[in-house]
Amino acid sequence: MKKLWVVLVTLLAGLSLAQTTLRVGVLLPISTVAGKAALNGVQLGAEQVNASGKVRMELVVVDDGNAPATAVPALTKLMTVDRVDIVIGGLASGVTFALSGPVKQYQPLFLCIGAASSVVEQAFSDYGRFFHYHPWDYHNVAAALEFFKYLYDNGARRVAILYEDGPFGSAGIQTYRQQLERQGYTVQAEPFKSGSGSFTAILTRLKAFRPDILYWIGYDVDALPIAAQTRQVGLEPKLIYGAPPAWPVGFEKNSLSNDIAGMTAWLPSVANAESRRFVTLYRRKFGEVTDEYMAPMGYVIALSLGRAAEAAGSSDKDRIAAELAKVQMDTPFGPLSFKPSDTGRTRYQGFNQSIWLQFQYLEGSRRPVFPPNRAARPLRFPGNY
Amino acid sequence: MELLLQTLINGVLAAGIYALVASGLALAVGVVGIVNFAHGEFTMLGAFIAYLLFVGSGLDPLVSLGLAALVLFLVGSLTYYGLIRPVLGAPELNQMLLTFGLSVALQNLALLLFGANTRVVSPPYQGSTIHLLGLSFGVVPFASFVLSVVLLGGLYWFLGRTRLGLAVRAVAQNRLAPGLLGIEKERIYLLAFGLSAALAGVAGVMLSVILYASPTVGFAYTLKAFAIIVMAGLGNLGGVVPAAVALALAEALVSTYLPGGGGWVEAVFFLVIFATLTWRSWRAA
């Protein structure tokens, strides 16, 4: 009996020595749909990693409030009170930009889930422990332009761009305009105040322009007013294409959303093995399926971190970073590996424009419609607005 | 000409909801004498009531109007008794800080309960359009304009034709004399603040259909309401509708005729406040 205990204790001690324990800070805007989805994804990924038994991931979750003023003290707490070495976070560009100083001060391994703005790329250009999974804004533009080229080939000629006049909507609008004009489009761009809900005047003026595509760059608060008021003024574009960071809750159930198109990195209907596996696991854990691509993004980050920690056999952040740089894995978005960013500013860039797909709200849900090889349904063009 | 007419229609229809939000605020300022910074959050509560009833039981927002008004009347009355009444004798800065604090608290409560996301209701008539003589406008903005006119007409009738309404106006004009005539000032304050919140609740229900429900939905409209009551003259209920029409028309005209005018829309109401206050101080000098 005594021998049995000795063997058991030795085995347990051996197991605990073989298991790498990681304390990971998760800094996300958990009161937003995207932030909650990202957190769910990270938790699901961590659960999978822990189930393997080789790496034990302990998550310390804090809310960044989707605001720099909340995020910076939250990161400081993670680093000084919770003493984590690894942080998963950085969903919104503005928040992540504000975190660049404190991150460089505390030197964690920073696994960035969102923050597409090139301003963030510049801010982290001299930081070697920065792994950016999400595509950069120039990847987003490239993917959207590919779709606009397809629309041009299908007869679209005039694009009316409605852009919110804050940093999100107006950054790069001139470049965007030029690129569309280079494709052969005639473009009319109009600024608006996001959240004002007043579009009838601008849309009335646009009637004279007779746009084939109404392209709006704004926030979720603008989605429904634009959809309703486009009809109310009788604009009748062939396509309404929106580019908000998130869509309103329940928008897909509103008949006004029908035929409206947009861009996302993932939908549950994406047909690859990892995506199907993710959907199954997510449904099992949370009892529902999400449309938010931040959920699989969080999941991928946790899985890749687990894989790197397992290869490193250590909780040392630099050894994990070195292994993460070598990671090659299939994900719900497609293959993941890290390369220097296209501009060469950051060393570890995960995904690029190839993960983006265009969707259309059709019969109460978002369906992939472009590129053709990933489309679940043909694009309805012209749409009925 | 068609563009001008369409712009004028757009402006007039927008004025309905502006007037509804501003009338409630004017009632609180004019009768109770308190600048209620939480007025936008009462509007937000109305929007969420409509949203929850729609999602929970499929109740059409038009049906939930009455319930929202009643709930907000109670919320307003409780707010008056619990928070406003104790500070009525305090300096104005304290009163403003109190309502500002209430605004922040309600907004954060909504953030905790519902998150920061935008939520939409989907009644079948939401995108319906009326075409008339080459002009077109939405059924919902038109209905909300008509409803605003009816409600405000009812309010003005109440204030001008009923004993209780006359008592409200008497208290608004002089805080001491009505007491000598047996008018219970406290009761009038309670009624006015409750009505003010109820009007905000009704406006919130309309906003949930026209725009969305979110913790910040009332903010932009409260700013405009402040511009309107400044333009009308603080507490001058009769001036609210003309001021709302003037502001909405100015916004529509700027948005239509000024290049890049959509970005200037929000500047219009600041310009209105600035111009009105400057003009008043010149006139007084």
Interface residues (C-beta under 8 A of the other chain):
Chain A: P29 S31 T32 V33 K36 N66 L162 D165 E190 P191 F192 K193 G195 S196 G197 S198 F199 T200 A201 I202 T204 R205 A208 Y219 D220 V221 A223 L224 P225 A227 A228 Q229 R231 Q232 V233 G234 A246 P248 V249 G250 F251 K253 N254 S255 L256
Chain B: L3 Q6 T7 N10 G11 A14 V55 L111 L112 G115 A116 N117 T118 R119 V120 V121 S122 P124 Q126 G127 T129 H131 S136 F137 G138 V140 P141 L207 I210 L211 Y212 S214 T216 A220 E251 A252 S255 T256 G260 G261 G262 G263 V265 E266
